[in-house]
Amino acid sequence: MSAGVHYEFHDLGPPAGSFLEDVIAGLSASHKTIPPKYFYDARGSALFDAICELPEYYLTRTELAMLESVGPEIAARVGAGAAVVEYGSGSGRKTAVLMRALRPAAYVAIDIAAEQLRTATSALAAMFPSVRVLALCADYTRALDLSTLEALNAQRRVIFFPGSTIGNFTTEGAFEFLSNAREVAGAGGAMLVGVDLKKDPALLNAAYNDAQGVTAAFNLNLLDRMNRELAADFDVASYRHHAYYDESAGRIEMHLVSTRAQHVMIAGRRFDFAAGETIRTEYSYKYSVVEFQALARNAGFATPHCWVDPQKRFAIHYLTVGS
């Protein structure tokens, strides 16, 4: 790192047992499931970056274009010298756009994927040498105490949560997450949240079932990861990707479907699968503007503004915390 750059990396990642414990708990449930946060090993992160470039996957390019367009308006609302805290920072592409607009005093990135986190945040630190950059390898879905971070002192805190990742929570989980984020933002703080809007189901189904099969590879990589890291013995070729929009629930569901009756061993535990049985790997809830604003207000935020793209596919919500 060059002279004058303010950068720190802290590995607060969950203990090694967490992945195994979550997998065993999820596969022991009556409807098998694995949390989507485990998609993002090195290969999963690379596959997700590839998904973001697909013609069917409008979310990333739409949000990026919106941030470029409304960045000055966001900066006017946030003000100078803020501290930005980003949950699930990923590749940092959207972060760079926001930081060019805001010129914050500090930036704290929190992500579970250590390799990508280190690469992305070190690049951001070099790009913005006047900004104090802290990278925390941690699970942001668990409660985190950031009170001891000196970089967050004496500045207005702005939580940045792009990518419609809020949709991966159930509505109850989203409420809890937003409530925790409000506490981190603190009095006078704010939050920017990217939210995928309800729309034509055909567009949604296409976005999660791309013609090139990249999303399928991303989903199936979760089985490969369990084989690699947990000594599981999944026959990956006997599972297939399945994603669909449940209009009544307002969410995409992503599953891995067992194409035959089989069993899998993980850490000495046996898990039986019937033909057609699934592992749910992701929910992706979609909200109308009104629905999400009601959820945010229930979690204690005010909802002074929302930007929507011209095609009404995506929204960026600006939420605030009272003084």
Buried (B, 14 or more C-beta within 10 A) or exposed (E): EEEEBBBBBEEEBBEEEBBBEBBBEBBEEEEBBBBBBBBBBEBBBBBBBBBBEBEBBBBBBBBBBBBBEBBEEBBEBBEEEBBBBBBBBBBBBBBBBBBBBBEBBBBBBBBBBBEBBBBBBBBBBEBBBEBBBBBBBBBBBEEBEBEEBEBBEEBBBBBBBBBBBBBBBEBEBBBBBBEBBBEBBBEEBBBBBBBBBBBEBEEBBBBBBBEEEBBBBBBBBBBBBBBEBBEBEBEBEBBBBBBBBEEEEBBBBBBBBBBEEBEBEBEEEEBEBEEEBBBBBBBBBBBBBEBBBEBBEEBBBBBEBBBBBEEEBBBBBBBBBEE
